[in-house]
Amino acid sequence: GWCPLSPAGAQTTQLLVEPPWRPAVLWDRVTLTCQGSGPAGATSWYKDGQRWWQEFREKFVVTKSGTYMCDRPSSGLSPPVRVSNDRLVLQVPARTLLEGDTLTLRCRA
């Protein structure tokens, strides 16, 4: 994984999804990894906009659907990642896409 740089050059917090498909679905055994500067023990996790826990772990396996974010004091709050429990999903790769890229779509049930 990688972390993009902000215009000021500071590292931003990113929430990586494994397997790398969006939307993430609960039945895929989704692992979220929080990447950012500062010690892992300072990671705060949020679920559906509410602070959920502060953990020494940088990653965990999701067991409930919802919208997740993580926060690292030195690099801030990550963009949200939604994990659904939908029975039918159209997924795209969870990576930055540029115009002209070949895109693989997955329809899954």
N, CA and C atoms as a LAMMPS dump frame, in Angstrom:
ITEM: TIMESTEP
0
ITEM: NUMBER OF ATOMS
327
ITEM: BOX BOUNDS ff ff ff
-5.0000000000000000e+02 5.0000000000000000e+02
-5.0000000000000000e+02 5.0000000000000000e+02
-5.0000000000000000e+02 5.0000000000000000e+02
ITEM: ATOMS id mol type element x y z
1 1 1 N 0.819 -1.191 0
2 1 2 C 0 0 0
3 1 3 C 0.854 1.243 0
4 2 1 N 0.23 2.368 -0.249
5 2 2 C 0.942 3.633 -0.281
6 2 3 C 0.057 4.715 0.273
7 3 1 N 0.648 5.798 0.688
8 3 2 C -0.099 6.935 1.195
9 3 3 C 0.208 8.146 0.328
10 4 1 N -0.796 8.758 -0.28
11 4 2 C -0.536 9.944 -1.086
12 4 3 C -0.119 11.121 -0.216
13 5 1 N 0.527 12.08 -0.823
14 5 2 C 0.943 13.265 -0.092
15 5 3 C -0.067 14.375 -0.28
16 6 1 N -0.313 15.116 0.781
17 6 2 C -1.189 16.277 0.675
18 6 3 C -0.409 17.393 -0.004
19 7 1 N -1.082 18.49 -0.423
20 7 2 C -0.366 19.588 -1.062
21 7 3 C 0.748 20.163 -0.192
22 8 1 N 0.569 20.102 1.129
23 8 2 C 1.598 20.621 2.029
24 8 3 C 2.758 19.641 2.181
25 9 1 N 2.604 18.426 1.656
26 9 2 C 3.664 17.44 1.732
27 9 3 C 3.572 16.534 2.945
28 10 1 N 2.552 16.713 3.781
29 10 2 C 2.404 15.881 4.971
30 10 3 C 1.664 14.595 4.601
31 11 1 N 2.013 13.51 5.274
32 11 2 C 1.349 12.236 5.015
33 11 3 C -0.08 12.292 5.542
34 12 1 N -1.007 11.721 4.782
35 12 2 C -2.394 11.658 5.218
36 12 3 C -2.722 10.23 5.646
37 13 1 N -3.744 10.106 6.466
38 13 2 C -4.171 8.795 6.934
39 13 3 C -5.012 8.114 5.85
40 14 1 N -4.731 6.842 5.596
41 14 2 C -5.468 6.064 4.608
42 14 3 C -5.995 4.794 5.265
43 15 1 N -7.161 4.366 4.825
44 15 2 C -7.752 3.127 5.302
45 15 3 C -7.746 2.151 4.132
46 16 1 N -6.875 1.144 4.206
47 16 2 C -6.732 0.175 3.129
48 16 3 C -7.704 -0.977 3.32
49 17 1 N -8.236 -1.491 2.206
50 17 2 C -9.239 -2.551 2.219
51 17 3 C -8.664 -3.804 1.573
52 18 1 N -8.827 -4.935 2.236
53 18 2 C -8.404 -6.223 1.678
54 18 3 C -9.553 -7.208 1.83
55 19 1 N -10.065 -7.84 0.786
56 19 2 C -9.614 -7.753 -0.599
57 19 3 C -9.886 -6.371 -1.185
58 20 1 N -9.082 -5.958 -2.173
59 20 2 C -9.113 -4.577 -2.659
60 20 3 C -10.222 -4.27 -3.66
61 21 1 N -11.482 -4.426 -3.218
62 21 2 C -12.63 -4.138 -4.07
63 21 3 C -13.606 -3.25 -3.321
64 22 1 N -14.276 -2.343 -4.068
65 22 2 C -15.292 -1.484 -3.474
66 22 3 C -16.59 -1.645 -4.243
67 23 1 N -17.774 -1.627 -3.629
68 23 2 C -17.893 -1.576 -2.18
69 23 3 C -17.44 -2.882 -1.545
70 24 1 N -16.887 -2.756 -0.359
71 24 2 C -16.477 -3.935 0.399
72 24 3 C -17.74 -4.62 0.916
73 25 1 N -17.724 -5.942 0.93
74 25 2 C -18.884 -6.689 1.428
75 25 3 C -18.467 -7.595 2.576
76 26 1 N -19.319 -7.641 3.571
77 26 2 C -19.027 -8.366 4.805
78 26 3 C -18.678 -9.821 4.556
79 27 1 N -19.346 -10.461 3.594
80 27 2 C -19.125 -11.882 3.352
81 27 3 C -17.803 -12.164 2.657
82 28 1 N -16.985 -11.149 2.401
83 28 2 C -15.645 -11.331 1.835
84 28 3 C -14.552 -11.419 2.908
85 29 1 N -14.929 -11.393 4.165
86 29 2 C -13.956 -11.352 5.263
87 29 3 C -12.991 -10.182 5.061
88 30 1 N -13.516 -8.98 5.17
89 30 2 C -12.794 -7.739 4.901
90 30 3 C -11.852 -7.392 6.057
91 31 1 N -10.603 -7.069 5.697
92 31 2 C -9.628 -6.572 6.662
93 31 3 C -9.37 -5.107 6.36
94 32 1 N -9.452 -4.252 7.385
95 32 2 C -9.138 -2.835 7.25
96 32 3 C -7.798 -2.562 7.915
97 33 1 N -6.946 -1.789 7.248
98 33 2 C -5.638 -1.424 7.777
99 33 3 C -5.51 0.086 7.759
100 34 1 N -5.18 0.664 8.907
101 34 2 C -5.019 2.107 9.026
102 34 3 C -3.552 2.453 8.827
103 35 1 N -3.274 3.288 7.828
104 35 2 C -1.907 3.721 7.56
105 35 3 C -1.802 5.226 7.758
106 36 1 N -0.813 5.631 8.528
107 36 2 C -0.574 7.049 8.772
108 36 3 C 0.634 7.203 9.655
109 37 1 N 1.022 8.423 9.9
110 37 2 C 2.214 8.64 10.729
111 37 3 C 1.848 8.556 12.211
112 38 1 N 2.862 8.353 13.026
113 38 2 C 2.661 8.208 14.463
114 38 3 C 2.574 6.745 14.855
115 39 1 N 2.615 6.463 16.163
116 39 2 C 2.586 5.074 16.645
117 39 3 C 1.216 4.423 16.444
118 40 1 N 1.236 3.104 16.195
119 40 2 C -0.004 2.353 15.974
120 40 3 C -0.923 2.429 17.189
121 41 1 N -0.351 2.522 18.38
122 41 2 C -1.145 2.559 19.603
123 41 3 C -2.019 3.787 19.715
124 42 1 N -1.747 4.785 18.886
125 42 2 C -2.545 6.007 18.922
126 42 3 C -3.703 5.965 17.93
127 43 1 N -3.95 4.821 17.31
128 43 2 C -5.013 4.699 16.313
129 43 3 C -6.378 4.685 16.996
130 44 1 N -7.264 5.568 16.548
131 44 2 C -8.657 5.562 16.994
132 44 3 C -9.518 5.117 15.823
133 45 1 N -10.493 4.268 16.106
134 45 2 C -11.383 3.742 15.068
135 45 3 C -12.778 4.302 15.255
136 46 1 N -13.444 4.582 14.128
137 46 2 C -14.81 5.098 14.128
138 46 3 C -15.688 4.203 13.269
139 47 1 N -16.909 3.968 13.744
140 47 2 C -17.898 3.203 12.984
141 47 3 C -19.181 4.012 12.96
142 48 1 N -19.678 4.276 11.756
143 48 2 C -20.91 5.049 11.563
144 48 3 C -20.86 6.396 12.279
145 49 1 N -19.692 7.05 12.219
146 49 2 C -19.532 8.399 12.764
147 49 3 C -19.275 8.481 14.254
148 50 1 N -19.289 7.353 14.944
149 50 2 C -19.076 7.343 16.395
150 50 3 C -17.736 6.698 16.725
151 51 1 N -17.021 7.278 17.697
152 51 2 C -15.762 6.667 18.112
153 51 3 C -16.066 5.275 18.66
154 52 1 N -15.341 4.313 18.143
155 52 2 C -15.635 2.925 18.426
156 52 3 C -14.66 2.367 19.426
157 53 1 N -13.358 2.533 19.179
158 53 2 C -12.358 2.104 20.135
159 53 3 C -11.006 2.696 19.792
160 54 1 N -10.115 2.685 20.775
161 54 2 C -8.712 3.021 20.536
162 54 3 C -7.952 1.721 20.711
163 55 1 N -7.148 1.389 19.726
164 55 2 C -6.516 0.079 19.675
165 55 3 C -5.036 0.195 19.402
166 56 1 N -4.295 -0.783 19.848
167 56 2 C -2.884 -0.87 19.507
168 56 3 C -2.703 -1.469 18.12
169 57 1 N -3.746 -2.116 17.626
170 57 2 C -3.674 -2.731 16.302
171 57 3 C -3.922 -1.694 15.217
172 58 1 N -3.22 -1.872 14.099
173 58 2 C -3.454 -1.022 12.937
174 58 3 C -4.466 -1.655 11.995
175 59 1 N -4.789 -2.946 12.209
176 59 2 C -5.748 -3.586 11.312
177 59 3 C -6.617 -4.576 12.067
178 60 1 N -7.779 -4.881 11.465
179 60 2 C -8.683 -5.856 12.049
180 60 3 C -9.634 -6.369 10.978
181 61 1 N -10.263 -7.5 11.253
182 61 2 C -11.261 -8.09 10.362
183 61 3 C -12.628 -7.548 10.767
184 62 1 N -13.362 -7.017 9.789
185 62 2 C -14.679 -6.429 10.031
186 62 3 C -15.705 -7.528 10.274
187 63 1 N -16.526 -7.357 11.303
188 63 2 C -17.563 -8.349 11.606
189 63 3 C -18.971 -7.776 11.486
190 64 1 N -19.097 -6.457 11.274
191 64 2 C -20.406 -5.83 11.133
192 64 3 C -20.367 -4.818 10.005
193 65 1 N -21.484 -4.724 9.265
194 65 2 C -21.542 -3.733 8.198
195 65 3 C -21.581 -2.334 8.804
196 66 1 N -21.162 -1.353 8.01
197 66 2 C -21.156 0.029 8.472
198 66 3 C -20.117 0.842 7.728
199 67 1 N -19.952 2.085 8.145
200 67 2 C -18.967 2.981 7.556
201 67 3 C -17.851 3.197 8.564
202 68 1 N -16.626 2.882 8.158
203 68 2 C -15.473 2.897 9.053
204 68 3 C -14.483 4.004 8.674
205 69 1 N -13.85 4.58 9.686
206 69 2 C -12.757 5.533 9.511
207 69 3 C -11.753 5.277 10.623
208 70 1 N -10.521 5.7 10.406
209 70 2 C -9.532 5.631 11.475
210 70 3 C -8.849 6.987 11.598
211 71 1 N -8.274 7.228 12.755
212 71 2 C -7.625 8.507 13.028
213 71 3 C -6.253 8.263 13.643
214 72 1 N -5.266 8.956 13.111
215 72 2 C -3.925 8.938 13.687
216 72 3 C -3.578 10.386 14.02
217 73 1 N -3.135 10.682 15.236
218 73 2 C -2.911 12.067 15.657
219 73 3 C -1.999 12.873 14.732
220 74 1 N -0.993 12.234 14.173
221 74 2 C -0.031 12.971 13.352
222 74 3 C -0.486 13.195 11.924
223 75 1 N -1.481 12.418 11.448
224 75 2 C -1.878 12.543 10.046
225 75 3 C -3.38 12.704 9.837
226 76 1 N -4.181 12.648 10.905
227 76 2 C -5.596 12.966 10.812
228 76 3 C -6.516 11.791 10.518
229 77 1 N -7.732 12.142 10.137
230 77 2 C -8.81 11.178 9.911
231 77 3 C -8.762 10.661 8.478
232 78 1 N -8.976 9.367 8.325
233 78 2 C -8.987 8.759 6.99
234 78 3 C -10.303 9.056 6.279
235 79 1 N -10.323 8.92 4.949
236 79 2 C -11.599 8.925 4.244
237 79 3 C -12.412 7.702 4.684
238 80 1 N -13.748 7.774 4.614
239 80 2 C -14.581 6.647 5.059
240 80 3 C -14.539 5.463 4.098
241 81 1 N -14.718 4.275 4.661
242 81 2 C -14.857 3.043 3.883
243 81 3 C -16.148 2.374 4.337
244 82 1 N -17.029 2.089 3.376
245 82 2 C -18.288 1.438 3.695
246 82 3 C -18.15 -0.059 3.47
247 83 1 N -18.603 -0.832 4.453
248 83 2 C -18.659 -2.287 4.328
249 83 3 C -20.127 -2.66 4.398
250 84 1 N -20.643 -3.239 3.315
251 84 2 C -22.072 -3.56 3.255
252 84 3 C -22.299 -5.053 3.469
253 85 1 N -23.559 -5.389 3.641
254 85 2 C -23.94 -6.785 3.727
255 85 3 C -24.951 -7.091 2.62
256 86 1 N -24.857 -6.333 1.517
257 86 2 C -25.779 -6.5 0.399
258 86 3 C -25.608 -7.879 -0.231
259 87 1 N -26.696 -8.415 -0.778
260 87 2 C -26.656 -9.745 -1.39
261 87 3 C -26.16 -9.707 -2.823
262 88 1 N -26.269 -8.537 -3.467
263 88 2 C -25.821 -8.38 -4.85
264 88 3 C -25.05 -7.077 -4.958
265 89 1 N -23.802 -7.14 -5.428
266 89 2 C -22.981 -5.928 -5.533
267 89 3 C -22.236 -5.893 -6.856
268 90 1 N -22.044 -4.678 -7.365
269 90 2 C -21.189 -4.434 -8.511
270 90 3 C -19.94 -3.774 -7.952
271 91 1 N -18.792 -4.449 -8.063
272 91 2 C -17.558 -3.969 -7.443
273 91 3 C -16.556 -3.459 -8.473
274 92 1 N -15.758 -2.481 -8.025
275 92 2 C -14.649 -1.947 -8.814
276 92 3 C -13.388 -2.062 -7.961
277 93 1 N -12.206 -2.067 -8.579
278 93 2 C -10.966 -2.136 -7.794
279 93 3 C -10.839 -0.937 -6.846
280 94 1 N -10.376 -1.2 -5.626
281 94 2 C -10.198 -0.146 -4.625
282 94 3 C -8.831 0.492 -4.812
283 95 1 N -8.683 1.223 -5.913
284 95 2 C -7.432 1.93 -6.189
285 95 3 C -7.764 3.186 -6.967
286 96 1 N -6.809 4.067 -7.063
287 96 2 C -7.004 5.287 -7.828
288 96 3 C -7.091 4.941 -9.305
289 97 1 N -8.123 5.431 -9.954
290 97 2 C -8.324 5.166 -11.372
291 97 3 C -8.067 6.442 -12.171
292 98 1 N -7.403 6.283 -13.292
293 98 2 C -7.117 7.407 -14.171
294 98 3 C -7.839 7.212 -15.491
295 99 1 N -8.132 8.315 -16.171
296 99 2 C -8.792 8.232 -17.465
297 99 3 C -7.961 7.378 -18.413
298 100 1 N -8.631 6.439 -19.077
299 100 2 C -7.935 5.547 -20.005
300 100 3 C -7.553 4.213 -19.402
301 101 1 N -7.645 4.084 -18.066
302 101 2 C -7.338 2.804 -17.426
303 101 3 C -8.352 1.744 -17.854
304 102 1 N -7.884 0.515 -17.993
305 102 2 C -8.792 -0.605 -18.193
306 102 3 C -9.384 -0.952 -16.838
307 103 1 N -10.689 -1.111 -16.794
308 103 2 C -11.374 -1.326 -15.532
309 103 3 C -12.106 -2.655 -15.548
310 104 1 N -11.842 -3.479 -14.535
311 104 2 C -12.55 -4.74 -14.373
312 104 3 C -13.663 -4.548 -13.356
313 105 1 N -14.888 -4.893 -13.75
314 105 2 C -16.036 -4.839 -12.843
315 105 3 C -16.396 -6.257 -12.427
316 106 1 N -16.844 -6.41 -11.186
317 106 2 C -17.293 -7.72 -10.722
318 106 3 C -18.737 -7.597 -10.243
319 107 1 N -19.604 -8.443 -10.786
320 107 2 C -20.972 -8.538 -10.301
321 107 3 C -21.029 -9.788 -9.445
322 108 1 N -21.341 -9.613 -8.165
323 108 2 C -21.276 -10.751 -7.24
324 108 3 C -22.548 -10.897 -6.441
325 109 1 N -22.871 -12.147 -6.169
326 109 2 C -24.075 -12.435 -5.392
327 109 3 C -23.76 -13.448 -4.318
